[in-house]
Every structure is written in C-alpha cells, then in structure tokens.
Amino acid sequence: MALIEEDFHAGAFLASEANGTRSRRAITVASGQTLKAGAVLGKVETLDEVTRTADAGNTGDGAMTLAEPAAADGAAAGDYRVLCIEPASNAGTFAVFDPAGVQIGTATVAVAFDGQVKFTIADGATDFVAGDGFTVTVANEGETWTELDPDATDGSEVAAGLLYAPVDATDAALPGVAVVREAEVKSACLVWPAGITDAQKAAALAELEFLGVFAR
C-alpha cells in the first residue's frame, strides 16, 4: 500500500507567538516557487530610483555622478550620507554611511565608489572642506519574499521570517503571511532549502533570533 506523507499544516511550526497577529505580517511570495508552512524565507527589495543631492552649504563645488546601476543588489532603501572627512587640494576623502548610520566605506574624489551605492565625486573649481556632503537616496518600490538562498547576493541570503501557511506561487507572485517577530518555533518543523549546510542553518537561526524569532 502506498504511503501518503502529510505536510505540516499552517502554523504547525509555532510553539508560541505574540497576542493577536503582532508576530505576523503580510508578504508577497515571489513567483516560481511552491513553499511549505515553516519555510525559512529571505526578502528581496526592488529598487525603484536612486537620486543624489549636494548639501546646500557645501564649500566645494565638485559634482557627484551616479553609476549605472547606482545601487547594488540588496542595497537598503533610504538615505546614504557621504561626508568629507579629509580635505585635500584638488582631492579629498569622504566617509560613506548607510541609512542606519553605519559607515560602509570611504570614497575618494575622482575615484569611483563601488559599494551598496555607486558614484564618483568630481573635483571642482573650489576644493571641498570637512563636513561638505551629499545624500544618495535609494527609493524602494517594494519587496518580494522567497525561499532562503544562502548563496544569493540580492537579500534572500538573509533569513527574514518563516512562512505561516503553504503558498503555491508557481505561475505568479501570490500573497502570503510570514512570522517575523516575537515568536518561538519548533526547530524540527522548519523547512530548509535543499543542500543547505549546518553552518548556513546556524547563521540563519542567528538572523532569526536577531528578529525575535527563536527556534527551540
């Protein structure tokens, strides 16, 4: 007689969660996937537009030119600050900060900066002074959720939640629900991508713990 194997039902991986629906959020599951309840998810942000603005009080009059594309895959949406920290004649060094205020590198006048955002600051007729700056704004058009992919570089390599109920998005992106905060979950009921290593699982579980989702 053939054996019939039943998948976990919606929410079966949960040991506890916050009152109401505070632990959950509505998501869009990217097309081309069939995912089970308890699937470990990554999130991919779709970047809509990148713009740059020179600070109104700048002494230096060099211009910033954005590269094409002007942001890397997985770049966070928001305002990146680029501030002069080492003035120099016909040159200068700028610190680059992400939207959370974390320094992610330094840029040099006339040298392309290739990081989460991508640009070149040109030398002008008047040199930059300390504190001169630019803002690079990365607008977020939206986001889709996909099965965790530890080898990706588009954001889906970071564990961002767990799928509450199965979703068959084979033919088109579909709505779903993810558990993303204030929850305890059963390790044995989590669904991992094929081929994931123990080290990659440990990294993903640590990322979930940072969000407040703890595996027991």
C-alpha positions as CSV (number, residue, x, y, z in Angstrom):
1,M,0.0,0.0,0.0
2,A,1.3,3.4,-0.9
3,L,2.3,5.7,1.9
4,I,0.8,9.2,2.0
5,E,3.0,11.8,3.7
6,E,1.2,14.9,5.0
7,D,3.0,18.2,5.2
8,F,2.8,20.4,8.3
9,H,-0.4,22.4,8.4
10,A,-0.4,26.2,8.7
11,G,1.4,27.4,11.8
12,A,2.3,23.9,13.0
13,F,5.9,25.1,13.5
14,L,4.9,27.7,16.1
15,A,5.5,27.0,19.8
16,S,4.3,30.4,20.9
17,E,3.7,33.9,19.4
18,A,2.6,37.3,20.5
19,N,-1.1,38.1,21.1
20,G,-3.2,38.8,18.1
21,T,-1.3,38.9,14.9
22,R,1.7,41.0,16.1
23,S,4.2,38.2,15.2
24,R,3.0,38.1,11.6
25,R,3.0,40.3,8.6
26,A,1.5,40.1,5.1
27,I,4.0,39.4,2.4
28,T,4.2,38.8,-1.4
29,V,5.8,35.4,-2.3
30,A,7.8,35.7,-5.5
31,S,6.6,33.7,-8.5
32,G,8.2,30.4,-9.5
33,Q,8.1,28.8,-6.0
34,T,6.0,26.3,-4.1
35,L,6.7,26.7,-0.4
36,K,5.5,24.8,2.6
37,A,4.5,26.1,6.0
38,G,7.6,26.7,8.1
39,A,9.8,27.5,5.1
40,V,12.7,29.8,6.0
41,L,12.4,32.9,4.0
42,G,14.6,35.7,2.6
43,K,13.5,39.1,1.3
44,V,14.4,40.8,-1.9
45,E,13.8,44.5,-2.2
46,T,13.0,46.0,-5.6
47,L,14.8,49.3,-6.0
48,D,12.8,51.9,-7.9
49,E,15.0,55.0,-8.2
50,V,18.4,56.4,-6.9
51,T,19.0,60.1,-6.7
52,R,21.7,62.3,-5.3
53,T,21.7,65.8,-3.7
54,A,24.6,68.0,-2.7
55,D,24.3,69.6,0.7
56,A,23.2,73.2,0.4
57,G,26.0,74.6,2.5
58,N,28.9,72.9,0.7
59,T,32.0,74.9,0.1
60,G,33.4,72.6,-2.5
61,D,31.6,72.8,-5.9
62,G,32.5,69.4,-7.3
63,A,29.6,67.3,-8.5
64,M,28.6,63.7,-7.8
65,T,27.7,61.4,-10.7
66,L,25.8,58.2,-10.2
67,A,26.9,55.0,-11.8
68,E,24.6,52.7,-13.8
69,P,23.2,50.9,-11.9
70,A,23.6,53.3,-9.0
71,A,22.8,50.7,-6.2
72,A,23.9,47.1,-5.6
73,D,21.5,44.2,-5.4
74,G,20.2,44.0,-1.8
75,A,21.1,47.6,-1.0
76,A,18.9,49.0,1.7
77,A,16.4,51.7,0.9
78,G,16.8,55.1,2.4
79,D,19.3,58.0,2.6
80,Y,23.1,57.3,2.4
81,R,25.3,60.1,3.6
82,V,28.6,60.9,2.0
83,L,30.7,63.3,4.2
84,C,34.1,64.9,3.6
85,I,36.5,63.8,6.4
86,E,39.9,64.6,4.8
87,P,40.0,67.7,2.6
88,A,42.9,68.0,0.1
89,S,43.9,70.2,-2.7
90,N,42.1,69.0,-5.9
91,A,41.1,65.8,-3.9
92,G,39.5,64.7,-0.7
93,T,38.2,61.6,1.2
94,F,34.6,61.1,2.1
95,A,33.1,58.7,4.6
96,V,30.0,56.8,3.3
97,F,27.2,55.8,5.7
98,D,24.2,53.6,5.1
99,P,20.7,54.5,6.1
100,A,21.2,53.1,9.6
101,G,24.2,55.4,10.1
102,V,26.8,52.6,9.8
103,Q,30.0,53.5,7.9
104,I,30.3,51.2,4.9
105,G,33.4,52.6,3.2
106,T,35.3,55.7,2.1
107,A,35.2,57.4,-1.3
108,T,38.0,59.5,-2.9
109,V,37.5,62.4,-5.2
110,A,37.8,61.4,-8.9
111,V,37.7,57.6,-8.0
112,A,34.6,55.5,-8.5
113,F,33.0,54.3,-5.2
114,D,31.6,50.7,-5.7
115,G,29.5,49.7,-2.7
116,Q,25.9,49.5,-1.8
117,V,25.6,52.7,-3.7
118,K,27.8,53.6,-6.7
119,F,29.1,57.0,-7.6
120,T,32.0,59.3,-8.4
121,I,32.7,62.7,-6.9
122,A,34.4,65.1,-9.3
123,D,36.9,67.8,-8.3
124,G,35.5,71.3,-8.8
125,A,37.0,74.8,-9.0
126,T,36.7,75.1,-5.2
127,D,38.1,72.3,-3.0
128,F,35.8,70.5,-0.6
129,V,36.2,71.2,3.2
130,A,35.5,68.9,6.1
131,G,31.7,68.5,6.6
132,D,30.8,69.0,2.9
133,G,28.5,66.2,1.9
134,F,26.0,64.6,-0.4
135,T,22.9,62.5,0.1
136,V,22.2,59.4,-2.1
137,T,18.6,58.4,-1.8
138,V,17.6,54.8,-2.7
139,A,13.8,54.5,-3.1
140,N,12.2,51.1,-2.5
141,E,9.5,50.1,-5.0
142,G,8.5,47.1,-3.0
143,E,9.7,43.7,-1.8
144,T,9.1,40.0,-2.6
145,W,9.8,37.0,-0.4
146,T,11.5,33.8,-1.5
147,E,13.0,30.7,-0.1
148,L,16.2,31.4,1.8
149,D,19.2,31.2,-0.6
150,P,22.5,31.4,1.4
151,D,24.5,31.8,-1.8
152,A,22.5,34.8,-3.1
153,T,23.5,38.4,-3.0
154,D,20.1,40.1,-3.5
155,G,18.9,40.0,0.1
156,S,17.5,36.5,0.0
157,E,20.6,35.2,1.7
158,V,19.5,36.7,5.0
159,A,16.8,34.9,7.0
160,A,13.9,37.3,7.4
161,G,11.0,35.2,8.6
162,L,9.1,31.9,8.3
163,L,6.1,31.2,6.0
164,Y,3.0,30.7,8.1
165,A,0.9,28.7,5.6
166,P,1.8,26.9,2.3
167,V,1.8,29.0,-0.9
168,D,1.9,27.7,-4.4
169,A,3.3,30.7,-6.4
170,T,4.4,28.5,-9.4
171,D,2.8,30.7,-12.0
172,A,2.6,34.1,-10.4
173,A,3.5,36.0,-7.2
174,L,0.9,35.5,-4.5
175,P,0.1,37.0,-1.1
176,G,1.2,35.1,2.0
177,V,1.8,35.5,5.7
178,A,5.2,35.4,7.5
179,V,6.1,35.1,11.1
180,V,8.8,37.8,11.6
181,R,8.9,38.7,15.3
182,E,8.1,37.8,18.9
183,A,7.8,34.0,18.4
184,E,9.2,30.7,19.5
185,V,9.3,27.9,16.8
186,K,9.9,24.2,16.7
187,S,13.3,23.5,15.0
188,A,12.1,20.1,13.7
189,C,9.2,21.7,11.8
190,L,11.3,24.3,9.9
191,V,11.7,23.7,6.1
192,W,15.1,24.5,4.7
193,P,16.3,24.8,1.1
194,A,17.9,21.7,-0.4
195,G,21.7,21.5,0.1
196,I,21.9,24.0,3.0
197,T,24.8,23.3,5.3
198,D,24.8,23.1,9.1
199,A,26.9,26.3,9.2
200,Q,24.4,28.1,7.0
201,K,21.5,26.9,9.1
202,A,23.2,28.2,12.2
203,A,23.7,31.6,10.6
204,A,20.1,31.7,9.5
205,L,18.9,30.8,13.0
206,A,21.0,33.6,14.5
207,E,19.5,36.0,12.0
208,L,16.0,34.9,13.1
209,E,16.9,35.3,16.7
210,F,18.0,38.9,16.0
211,L,14.4,39.5,14.8
212,G,13.0,37.9,17.9
213,V,12.1,34.5,16.4
214,F,13.7,31.7,18.5
215,A,14.0,28.1,17.5
216,R,13.7,25.5,20.3
